[in-house]
Amino acid sequence: MVFFMDISEFTELSLAPVFSSLPRPVLMRVVHRPGRSWIRPHAHSWAQFMCCSHGVISVSTANGSYVLSPDMGLWIPPQVEHSVQMVQQICQESLYVGGELGVRLSAGGGVVSMTPLVRELIREAARLPVEYDESGEEGRLIAVLLDQLAKLPARNVQLPFPRDSRLQKICHALIDDPAGDLPLTWWADHAGASTRTLTRLFEAETGMGFRAWRQRLRLQRAMLLLGDGHPVSAVATEVGYRSASAFIVAFRQCFGFAPGGVTSRAG
């Protein structure tokens, strides 16, 4: 697991009570979590759809990391170990979906774009009892919510992690120093591999080139810092951009909104 901020400064939160099975096909949980907190790596026997109505969440798995603002949701397939990190107080909303339906909806995992309709349906679902009436109005609400969740468009904002040990060392070093600007040729010498080999491995294992991967890393770290209340200009410098204007352009291209909008979306 990779953490973008030093968790020694964070408070570890207890995991939710573990069910041997879901009491209904869908279990809805809404939890207010404090800032500077984290949840250790864990997995569920069912799929999880995670979003937040307030705040910014960082989620890490063995395959990649995700930083979610309130206009994003994340599917986590069954048995996929994940950890969660909060830099500010958040309101986390989770739907646990069991059986083949959960497997199908969460296939491959990944981030999706939220819609106003899904947001409202989640708010209504959060008011239902745990053992809601599956055959009545409550069950129909859940069915509509699941139908709408299945239609949410994918959003390419995740940071994929490589499996190759040489790339992992490079990526961990970049995570420790996102503002670092050493070229791939330097890392190739440091890793004992050719630049061509590392270029090929980055593309094959992450679907991204070295520069694109480093930029995505910087922008994910920036999202957390912005959510923590840091000013845009300071964040741009901290994650390695030479000008705030270049940072704003890159951030908007990745996330679809300006960095100044993080706190308004998290509010």
C-alpha positions as CSV (number, residue, x, y, z in Angstrom):
1,M,0.0,0.0,0.0
2,V,1.1,3.5,-0.8
3,F,0.3,6.6,1.3
4,F,0.7,10.1,-0.1
5,M,1.1,11.6,3.4
6,D,2.9,10.4,6.5
7,I,0.4,8.3,8.4
8,S,2.5,8.5,11.5
9,E,0.8,11.9,12.0
10,F,-2.7,10.4,11.4
11,T,-5.1,8.7,13.8
12,E,-5.9,5.1,12.9
13,L,-9.7,4.5,12.9
14,S,-11.4,1.2,13.8
15,L,-12.9,-0.9,11.1
16,A,-16.7,-1.2,10.8
17,P,-18.3,-4.2,12.4
18,V,-17.8,-7.3,10.1
19,F,-20.8,-9.1,8.8
20,S,-20.7,-12.8,7.9
21,S,-23.1,-11.9,5.2
22,L,-25.1,-8.8,4.1
23,P,-28.5,-8.6,5.7
24,R,-29.9,-7.4,2.4
25,P,-28.4,-7.4,-1.2
26,V,-27.3,-3.8,-0.6
27,L,-26.1,-2.3,2.7
28,M,-25.8,1.5,2.9
29,R,-23.4,3.1,5.4
30,V,-22.8,6.9,6.0
31,V,-19.9,7.7,8.3
32,H,-18.4,11.0,9.3
33,R,-14.7,10.6,9.7
34,P,-12.2,13.1,11.3
35,G,-9.4,14.8,9.5
36,R,-5.9,13.4,9.8
37,S,-7.2,9.8,10.0
38,W,-6.7,6.5,8.2
39,I,-8.1,3.0,8.0
40,R,-5.6,0.1,7.7
41,P,-5.6,-2.2,4.7
42,H,-8.6,-4.5,4.7
43,A,-11.0,-6.3,2.3
44,H,-14.7,-7.3,2.1
45,S,-16.5,-10.3,0.8
46,W,-18.7,-8.1,-1.3
47,A,-18.2,-5.1,-3.6
48,Q,-18.0,-1.6,-2.3
49,F,-19.1,1.6,-3.9
50,M,-17.4,4.5,-2.1
51,C,-18.0,8.3,-2.5
52,C,-18.1,11.3,-0.3
53,S,-20.6,14.2,0.0
54,H,-18.0,16.3,1.8
55,G,-14.2,16.2,1.8
56,V,-11.5,14.4,-0.2
57,I,-10.6,10.7,0.2
58,S,-7.5,8.9,-0.8
59,V,-7.9,5.1,-1.4
60,S,-5.0,2.8,-2.0
61,T,-4.9,-0.8,-3.4
62,A,-2.1,-3.0,-4.6
63,N,-3.0,-2.0,-8.2
64,G,-3.2,1.7,-7.8
65,S,-4.3,4.8,-5.9
66,Y,-7.3,7.0,-6.1
67,V,-8.1,10.5,-4.8
68,L,-11.8,11.2,-4.8
69,S,-13.6,14.5,-4.6
70,P,-17.4,14.6,-4.1
71,D,-18.1,14.4,-7.9
72,M,-16.4,11.0,-8.1
73,G,-17.2,7.5,-6.9
74,L,-15.0,4.4,-6.7
75,W,-15.9,0.7,-7.2
76,I,-13.8,-1.7,-5.2
77,P,-14.4,-5.4,-6.2
78,P,-14.8,-8.2,-3.6
79,Q,-11.7,-9.3,-1.8
80,V,-9.6,-6.4,-3.0
81,E,-7.5,-5.1,-0.1
82,H,-7.6,-1.3,0.3
83,S,-6.8,1.4,2.8
84,V,-8.4,4.8,3.2
85,Q,-6.8,8.1,4.2
86,M,-8.5,11.4,5.1
87,V,-6.6,14.7,5.4
88,Q,-9.7,16.6,6.4
89,Q,-13.1,15.8,8.0
90,I,-15.2,13.9,5.5
91,C,-18.6,12.4,5.1
92,Q,-18.1,9.0,3.5
93,E,-20.9,7.1,1.9
94,S,-20.5,3.4,1.0
95,L,-22.8,0.9,-0.6
96,Y,-21.9,-2.8,-0.1
97,V,-23.3,-4.9,-2.9
98,G,-23.3,-8.7,-2.5
99,G,-23.4,-11.7,-4.8
100,E,-23.0,-11.8,-8.6
101,L,-24.5,-8.3,-8.9
102,G,-21.7,-6.8,-6.8
103,V,-19.1,-8.7,-8.9
104,R,-20.6,-7.4,-12.1
105,L,-21.0,-3.8,-11.1
106,S,-17.5,-3.6,-9.6
107,A,-15.7,-5.5,-12.4
108,G,-12.2,-4.1,-12.7
109,G,-12.9,-1.4,-10.1
110,G,-12.1,2.2,-10.9
111,V,-13.4,5.7,-10.6
112,V,-16.7,6.9,-12.1
113,S,-18.4,10.4,-12.4
114,M,-21.2,11.0,-10.0
115,T,-24.5,12.5,-11.3
116,P,-27.0,14.6,-9.4
117,L,-29.6,11.8,-9.6
118,V,-27.2,9.2,-8.1
119,R,-26.3,11.6,-5.4
120,E,-30.0,12.1,-4.5
121,L,-30.7,8.4,-4.6
122,I,-27.8,7.7,-2.3
123,R,-29.2,10.3,0.2
124,E,-32.6,8.6,0.1
125,A,-31.1,5.1,0.4
126,A,-29.1,6.3,3.5
127,R,-32.4,6.8,5.3
128,L,-33.5,3.2,4.8
129,P,-33.3,0.7,7.6
130,V,-30.6,-2.0,7.3
131,E,-33.3,-4.6,6.8
132,Y,-35.3,-2.7,4.2
133,D,-38.4,-4.1,2.6
134,E,-37.0,-5.7,-0.6
135,S,-40.5,-6.3,-2.2
136,G,-41.8,-2.8,-1.5
137,E,-41.0,0.8,-2.1
138,E,-37.7,0.6,-0.4
139,G,-36.6,-2.3,-2.6
140,R,-37.6,-0.4,-5.7
141,L,-35.5,2.6,-4.6
142,I,-32.5,0.3,-4.2
143,A,-33.2,-1.2,-7.7
144,V,-33.3,2.2,-9.3
145,L,-30.0,3.2,-7.5
146,L,-28.2,0.1,-8.7
147,D,-29.5,0.7,-12.3
148,Q,-28.1,4.3,-12.2
149,L,-24.8,3.2,-10.7
150,A,-24.3,0.8,-13.6
151,K,-24.6,3.8,-16.0
152,L,-22.1,6.1,-14.4
153,P,-19.3,6.9,-16.9
154,A,-15.7,5.8,-16.1
155,R,-13.2,8.5,-15.2
156,N,-9.5,8.1,-15.9
157,V,-8.0,9.7,-12.8
158,Q,-6.4,6.7,-11.0
159,L,-2.7,6.2,-10.6
160,P,-1.8,2.6,-11.5
161,F,1.0,0.9,-9.7
162,P,3.5,-1.3,-11.5
163,R,4.5,-4.9,-10.6
164,D,8.1,-4.8,-11.7
165,S,10.4,-4.3,-8.7
166,R,12.6,-1.8,-10.5
167,L,9.6,0.4,-11.4
168,Q,8.2,0.1,-7.9
169,K,11.4,1.5,-6.4
170,I,11.3,4.4,-8.8
171,C,7.6,5.0,-8.1
172,H,8.1,5.0,-4.3
173,A,11.0,7.5,-4.7
174,L,8.7,9.7,-6.8
175,I,6.0,9.5,-4.2
176,D,8.4,10.5,-1.5
177,D,9.5,13.5,-3.6
178,P,6.8,14.4,-6.2
179,A,8.5,17.7,-7.0
180,G,11.7,15.9,-8.0
181,D,12.5,16.4,-11.7
182,L,15.1,13.8,-12.4
183,P,14.8,12.4,-16.0
184,L,14.1,8.8,-16.8
185,T,17.7,8.5,-18.0
186,W,18.9,9.1,-14.4
187,W,16.5,6.6,-13.0
188,A,17.6,4.0,-15.6
189,D,21.2,4.3,-14.5
190,H,20.1,4.1,-10.8
191,A,18.0,1.0,-11.5
192,G,20.6,-0.7,-13.7
193,A,18.3,-0.9,-16.7
194,S,18.2,0.9,-20.0
195,T,16.0,3.9,-20.6
196,R,14.3,1.9,-23.4
197,T,13.5,-1.0,-21.0
198,L,12.0,1.3,-18.4
199,T,10.0,3.2,-21.0
200,R,8.6,-0.1,-22.3
201,L,7.8,-1.4,-18.8
202,F,6.0,1.8,-17.7
203,E,3.8,1.6,-20.8
204,A,3.2,-2.1,-20.3
205,E,2.5,-2.1,-16.6
206,T,0.7,1.2,-16.0
207,G,-0.6,2.1,-19.5
208,M,1.2,5.5,-19.1
209,G,4.6,6.9,-19.9
210,F,7.0,7.9,-17.2
211,R,6.2,11.7,-17.5
212,A,2.5,11.1,-17.6
213,W,2.7,8.8,-14.5
214,R,4.7,11.4,-12.6
215,Q,2.2,14.1,-13.5
216,R,-0.7,12.0,-12.4
217,L,1.1,11.4,-9.1
218,R,1.7,15.2,-8.6
219,L,-2.0,16.0,-9.3
220,Q,-3.3,13.3,-6.9
221,R,-1.0,14.7,-4.2
222,A,-2.2,18.2,-5.1
223,M,-5.8,17.2,-4.7
224,L,-5.1,16.1,-1.1
225,L,-3.1,19.2,-0.3
226,L,-5.9,21.5,-1.7
227,G,-8.5,19.5,0.3
228,D,-6.3,20.2,3.4
229,G,-6.7,23.9,2.8
230,H,-3.3,24.7,1.2
231,P,-3.4,27.6,-1.3
232,V,-3.1,26.9,-5.0
233,S,0.2,28.6,-5.6
234,A,1.9,26.8,-2.7
235,V,0.5,23.5,-3.8
236,A,1.8,24.1,-7.4
237,T,5.3,24.6,-6.1
238,E,5.2,21.7,-3.6
239,V,4.3,19.2,-6.3
240,G,6.8,20.4,-8.8
241,Y,5.2,23.0,-11.1
242,R,7.2,26.0,-12.0
243,S,4.1,28.2,-12.4
244,A,0.7,28.2,-10.9
245,S,-0.8,28.7,-14.4
246,A,0.7,25.5,-15.8
247,F,-0.5,23.6,-12.7
248,I,-4.0,24.9,-13.1
249,V,-4.1,23.8,-16.7
250,A,-2.8,20.3,-15.9
251,F,-5.2,20.0,-13.0
252,R,-8.2,21.0,-15.0
253,Q,-7.3,18.6,-17.8
254,C,-7.0,15.7,-15.4
255,F,-10.0,16.3,-13.1
256,G,-12.3,18.5,-15.1
257,F,-12.4,21.4,-12.8
258,A,-9.9,24.1,-11.5
259,P,-7.9,23.5,-8.4
260,G,-9.7,26.3,-6.6
261,G,-12.9,24.2,-6.9
262,V,-11.6,21.5,-4.6
263,T,-12.7,23.2,-1.4
264,S,-16.0,24.3,-2.8
265,R,-16.7,20.7,-3.9
266,A,-15.6,19.5,-0.5
267,G,-17.8,22.0,1.3
